[in-house]
């Protein structure tokens, strides 16, 4: 759960930027210009929704609710 990595016990932000994996290269370009990230160990697999049933969807939401809400993630996107 990412949210706990950048807030202190009083829920105060400890960082001024949190990069998103889905925008990783773009975020690096903006904040760390000149660094090109190399893709290694790439695997082939089906879209993540293939691996989830209703129970696992609910479990992930329960465990990661704050991150999902803060970053406005939606299942299937």
C-alpha positions in Angstrom: 0.0 0.0 0.0 1.8 3.0 -1.3 0.0 5.6 0.7 1.7 4.5 3.9 5.2 5.0 2.3 4.8 8.8 1.9 2.8 9.9 5.0 3.9 10.1 8.6 1.8 8.8 11.5 -0.2 12.0 11.6 -1.0 11.5 7.8 1.1 14.4 6.8 2.7 14.2 3.3 6.5 13.5 3.5 7.1 14.0 -0.2 6.0 16.5 -2.8 5.6 14.1 -5.6 4.5 10.4 -6.0 5.2 8.9 -9.4 2.8 6.5 -10.9 4.0 3.2 -12.4 1.7 3.6 -15.4 3.4 7.0 -16.2 6.9 6.0 -15.0 9.0 7.2 -17.9 6.9 10.4 -18.3 7.3 11.1 -14.5 11.0 10.5 -14.7 11.3 12.8 -17.7 9.6 15.6 -15.8 11.3 15.2 -12.4 14.7 13.6 -13.3 15.2 14.7 -16.9 17.7 12.8 -19.0 17.2 9.3 -17.5 15.8 6.7 -19.8 14.4 3.7 -18.1 15.3 0.3 -19.5 12.7 -2.4 -19.7 14.0 -5.7 -18.4 12.4 -9.0 -17.4 9.2 -8.1 -19.3 6.7 -11.0 -19.3 3.8 -11.8 -21.5 0.5 -12.3 -19.7 -3.2 -11.6 -20.0 -4.7 -8.3 -18.9 -4.8 -8.2 -15.1 -8.6 -8.4 -14.9 -8.4 -12.0 -16.2 -6.9 -13.1 -13.0 -9.4 -11.6 -10.6 -12.8 -12.8 -9.4 -15.2 -10.8 -7.2 -13.7 -12.0 -4.0 -10.1 -11.0 -5.0 -11.4 -7.6 -6.3 -13.0 -6.9 -3.0 -9.9 -8.0 -1.0 -7.6 -5.7 -3.0 -10.0 -2.8 -2.5 -10.2 -3.5 1.2 -6.4 -3.6 1.5 -5.6 -0.7 -0.8 -8.7 1.5 -0.5 -6.9 4.7 0.3 -4.5 4.4 -2.6 -7.3 3.4 -5.0 -9.3 6.4 -3.9 -6.5 8.9 -3.8 -5.1 8.0 -7.2 -8.6 7.4 -8.7 -7.8 3.9 -9.9 -10.7 2.0 -11.5 -10.8 -1.7 -11.9 -10.4 -2.7 -15.6 -8.6 0.5 -16.7 
